[in-house]
Amino acid sequence: MTKKIKLIYLLTLLTLNFSCVEKKSTEKETNRPELVVNQKTDTLKFTSGIRAIFQDSKGNYWFGSHNEGVSVYNGKSFDYLTGLPDNQIRSIQEDKNGKIWIGTSKGASVYDKGTLTNYPIKNNEPKQEWNETNGDLWFYAGEEDGIYRFDGQHMNYLIFPKSKNENPDNAYGVTGISKDKDGKVWMATYAALFSYDGKMVTIFDGKKLNLKDNELLHIRSVLADSKGRIWIGNNGIGVLLVEGNTVINFSEKNHLIHPTSQRRGGKSQPGTLEHVFAIEEDAEGNIWFGDRDTGAWKYDGKKLTNYQIDPKLNTQMIWSIYKDQNKNLIFGMAEGGVYKFNGKTFDKQF
């Protein structure tokens, strides 16, 4: 082999190697983009609503907004993250390895040691069998058919079993997830509630929840409480309560649906509990409801108490309620503020 041919051969090898390195680097950047903190502030700047609140194992607070992304508070300042599939945040949770999972309206992201890995929602992806998957992380997967379940490596797309002769306009976007004391997972969607015990998926549609002919399911929240009760928050017909084999309209039983209400999502009168976007249980076992129009409600097992969060706010709408590690109850508002209940009133925290 002449020197000229050898030189050409070596140059070709170098070019191919460099090309491979470039390709691998590009793939890595696409799959694991470096985390970008685009801003730091002393106060929480969100104004579009706090849809998700979470305190991680290190004590940091994570706030997910309606359309401005995610901020994390380390006790001193707020960092704002970029690189998510979408800025509408549906959920925030932590796995057993300390990774933070952020569910958005267009997919999920995992934050780990300064990087984000994105799992965007994909159309027409293969459906998996419920009993052939595992994992404790569940995510919103679009408005049509199902839910995502992460098994440690892959997002598995699981289809909800639907009722026969259902309305084709029904939407099954996940609006809330709660796990009961027996490990059963309760998944709220707009058109139905589903439970999964590890073997079987059960649907709770309008018929099973004893809805009247003039009522529609539009579920926005669900809570499996410490007593085994299932609380379902609806946008229009208030709170439904599943206790054993009994289902009641809790709002109607307590005269909290106005006689003139159309039960279709219209604005509610003061003193009603018709549009429940958040439900949580406090350290004493009281059940709290966050209403779109009438603020916070506490049920102590006997009576209901209605609270105005802050008279200065233009709306008392509550997007989220969260119990932190110190057993404080924290409320995320539609205007972007975060309030803590002090036992009598509400103090603005962020």
PyMOL commands that set and color helices and strands:
alter all, ss='L'
color gray80, all
select helices_A, chain A and resi 3-31+130-132+250-253
alter helices_A, ss='H'
color red, helices_A
select strands_A, chain A and resi 36-41+50-55+61-65+70-73+78-82+89-94+100-104+107-112+115-120+127-128+137-140+146-150+155-159+174-179+185-189+193-196+201-204+219-224+230-234+239-243+246-249+276-281+287-291+295-299+304-307+318-323+329-333+338-341+346-348
alter strands_A, ss='S'
color yellow, strands_A
deselect
rebuild
show_as cartoon
